[in-house]
Amino acid sequence: MKIANLVAFVILIIGGLNWLLVGALQFDVVAELLGGTAAIISRIIYILVGISALWLTFVAIYNRSINFTKD
């Protein structure tokens, strides 16, 4: 389980940095390296980033490391 969390974390960091570049500089590294946003490999990368975000969200909630009721 620790390996899955680490892989998800690394993918999420890479995806977050990519979106930072998209927002700040209008430059999509994934699309540039892999043949555009419509390329199947680019879409797979985007899906993996989304799955990683969901995975880590569920892990955080399951581990109760996020306390939504704390003042």
C-alpha positions in Angstrom: 0.0 0.0 0.0 2.9 2.4 0.7 4.2 1.9 -2.8 0.8 2.7 -4.3 0.6 5.9 -2.2 4.1 6.9 -3.2 3.5 6.3 -6.9 0.2 8.2 -6.7 1.9 11.1 -4.9 4.7 11.3 -7.5 2.2 11.3 -10.4 0.1 13.9 -8.6 3.1 16.2 -8.1 4.1 15.9 -11.8 0.5 16.6 -12.8 0.3 19.5 -10.5 3.5 21.0 -11.9 2.1 20.5 -15.4 -1.1 22.4 -14.5 1.0 25.1 -12.9 2.8 25.5 -16.3 -0.5 25.5 -18.2 -2.0 28.2 -16.0 1.1 30.4 -15.7 2.7 30.0 -19.1 0.1 28.3 -21.3 2.5 25.4 -21.8 1.4 21.8 -21.5 4.5 19.7 -21.0 2.5 16.4 -21.3 0.9 17.5 -24.6 4.2 18.8 -25.9 6.1 15.7 -25.2 3.5 13.1 -26.2 1.9 14.5 -29.3 -0.9 16.8 -28.2 -3.8 16.6 -25.8 -5.8 14.3 -28.0 -3.0 11.7 -28.2 -3.9 8.5 -26.5 -0.8 8.5 -24.3 -1.5 12.0 -23.2 -5.0 11.1 -22.3 -3.7 8.1 -20.3 -1.4 10.4 -18.4 -4.2 12.8 -17.6 -6.4 9.9 -16.4 -3.6 8.6 -14.2 -3.2 12.1 -12.6 -6.9 12.2 -11.9 -6.9 8.6 -10.4 -3.9 9.6 -8.3 -5.8 12.6 -6.9 -8.9 10.4 -6.1 -6.7 7.7 -4.6 -4.9 10.1 -2.2 -8.2 11.8 -1.3 -9.7 8.4 -0.3 -6.5 7.5 1.6 -6.5 10.7 3.5 -10.2 10.4 4.4 -9.8 6.7 5.3 -6.8 7.6 7.5 -8.7 10.5 9.0 -5.7 12.7 8.4 -8.1 15.4 7.2 -10.3 16.8 10.0 -13.2 18.8 8.4 -14.7 19.7 11.8 -11.6 21.2 13.4 -12.0 24.9 14.3 
